[in-house]
Amino acid sequence: MNQSTLLSQIAGHAEALAYIPTARPLDHKRLNAVLCAVHTLSESGMPWRCADKDERSELAELARLGLVEINGRTQGQTVRLLPAGVLAAWTKRFSIEPKHVVELVGEVKAAPTVRAPWGDQVVMGFELVESAGKWWRRPADSPPDSWAIYCADLDALGTILLPAIILGWLYIYVATRQQIWALTTTDREPKLPQTVPDVGIDKAAWDKAYDRAVEKYTTHPPDPGRYIAHLLPASQWV
């Protein structure tokens, strides 16, 4: 395995984890566990067990390059993607401009907010995705394919939204009806690295890691312990 393949695997794993809460139907218990895992991505990272000595060496090199941070050892090891690692991977895979991730955070700060039941000011997703319709109600004259249009718009937004979530620049809330979501900014000030490394990306490795992570977190999500994620009351937002 080389560094490009390993970074691609880590990025694919993180992308899946950040995407699941709005894309995969989960019961309340599993949704809570997945949200807890998402919210720790920017703090402690995600569990990562190297397959062999060579992979451990490649992971150490990614850390030396400032792309990831490693905590713990062997079975208790976690890997946290750093801004340079996230932006390098997403720039190469999705051809995004890193500045657009920062601009999205600014857009969320400036967007209209509502107060969630627990007190936080949140920005509803429909404020950022026009095709969702006001308060998630698409206009009566919407074309029959309005849902497909919304999904395409959401995917486009996701290429800059998911990096911001993974880095902890934005915090996502969802409802038990998971198509309803909201964002809030955090105390982490978005700051681009001075340089974004030009790294290679192994798309096949990325996609395989993504699929494995989806399977893992939707069937056997990690135990969230005593943590309980805030969920938006669906009946209030539709």
N, C-alpha and C positions, 0 to 999 in steps of 0.2 A: 504494500500500500504506500502511496505517496501523499504528500501534504495536501495536494488539491483534492484527492479523493476523500481524505479524512475530514477536511474542512467542509466539503460538500455533504458528507454524512451528518456532521454536526448541524449544519444549516438546515438540511432537510428535516431533521428531527425537531429542531426548534420551530420551523415553519409549521409543521403539522400540529404541534402542541398549541401554538398561538391561534391556529385557524379552527381547530375542532369546536370550540364553544359556540360558534355561530354557524357551523356547517354540518354537524353530526347530531342527530337526535339522541339525547341521553336522559336517563332517569335522574331524579333530583340528586341522589347520592353520588352518582358518577360525575354529573355536571359539577357539583361542588368540589370533588377531588381534582378534576381537570383544571378548574379555575384556580385552585390553590397552586397547582403546578405551574400554570401560566404566570401567576403573580410572583413566583419565586425565580423565574428565569433571569431577571435582571439583578437579583440579589445573590443567591447561592448557586444559580445555574441549574443544571439538570444532571441526574446520575449518568455516569459514563464509565463503562468497564472496557478497558483495552483488551483486544483479543490476544496480543502477544507482545514480546519485547520490542519488535519493530514498530508496532503501533504506538507504544508508550514513548518511543523515541521521536516519532513524528508529531505526537501531541505536544511533547516538550518543545519541539521546534516551533510549532504554531504559537505556543506561549511566549517563546523568546522573541518572535516577530511581533508580538503585541496584538495578536488576533483573538486569543482566548486566554482565560484565566483558569488555572487548575487549583482545586481545593481538595484536600484529603488524599487518601491513598487506596489503591486496589479497589475492593468492593465498595468502600465508602466514598469513592472519588466522585466529584462533580466537576462539570465543565461549564463555564460561563462565557458566552460570546461577548467580546468587547466591541465598541463602535467600529474600529478598523476591520474586525472580522466580519461583522454583519454587513457593513456597507461594501466591503470588497466582494463578498459573496453575492449580494443582491445586485450590485452594479454589473457584475459579470453575467449573472443568470438572467436578470430581467431588464437589463439596460436602463436602470433608473439613474437619475441624477441625485447624489446624496443630499444636495441642498433641498430637494423636494420633500424629503423626510422631515427636515427641520421646519420647512414652510408649513407642512401639515400640522405640526404641533402648534405653530402660531395661529393657524386657521381655527383649530379647536379652541384655543384660548379666546379668540375673538367671536366665536359663534354664539348664538343665543343659547342660554342654558335654562334648565329647570332644576328644581330641588328634589333630590331623591328622598325617600322616606327616612334614610339614616342621616340626612343633613347635607350631603355633598352636592355641589353644583355639577350637573352632568350635561353633556351635549348629546342629544339623541342622534342616532345614526342617520335619520332621514334629513337632518340639517346638512349633512355632508354628501348624501347620495340623493340627488333630486328625483330620480326615477322611483324612489320609494314612495313618493307621495306624502303629503302633509300628514303627520301623525300615523305614518305607515299605511295610510289609506290612499291608494293610487286613484287618480281622478276617474270619474265615471266614464269619461270618453277615452280612457286609456286603450291602446291597441290590445288585441288578444294576447300578444306575446310580451306584455308588460313585465311579467315575472322574469322572463328570460333576459329582457333588457336590464332589469334591476340586478340580476345575478352577474351579468357581464360588467356592469358599472362597479359592482362590489369587488369583483375580481381585479379590475383595474386599480381601484383604490387600495386593494390589499397589498399590491406590490410595494407601496410606501407606508401603508398602515402597519403591516406586520413587523417590519424592522423597528418601528417606533415602540410597539408593544414589547417586543423581545428585549429592547434596550431599557425598558422601564420609563420611557419618556411620556408614554400614554398608558392609561389604565382602562381596561375594558370591563364593562358590566353587561350581563345578558339577563334576559327573563327566562322563566321556565319554558316559555315559547321562544326558542333560541334565535328566531329570526329578528327578534327585537333586541337591540343592543344600544349601548351608550358609551361615551368616552369621557374621561376627565384627565387633565394634566396632573403631573406629579411634581415633587420637589426636585426632581432630577433635571437640571438644565441641559437641553439638547446642545451638544457641542461636537462639531465635526472634527475628526482627527486632521492633523496638518497635511497628512498624505494618506490616500486610500491605496493600499498595495494592489498592484495588478496581478491577481492570482488566477490560476486556471481553475475551472470548475468541471467536475465530472457529473454530467447530467444524470447518467444512469445510476450512479451511486447516490446522488441527491434523491431521486425519485424512489429508489428502493428504501432508503432510510425513512422517507416521508411515509410510505405505505406501511412500513413496520411500526412506526410511531403511532399512526392512526389506529392500527390494530391493537397495539399495546394499551394506549390510553383510553380507548373506547370500551375495551373488554376488561382490562385489569389496571385501572388507574391507581397511582400510589395512594397510600393512606394519608389523608390530610391532617391526621391527628385531631387536635381540638379546634382547628381553624374552620370557620364557616364563612363562605363567600357571600357577599351581599348579592341578592338577585332582584332584578327589577320586577315590580308587580305588573304582570302583563295586562291585567284588566284596566290599569290606570293609564297605560300608554297607547292604547288602541281605541 
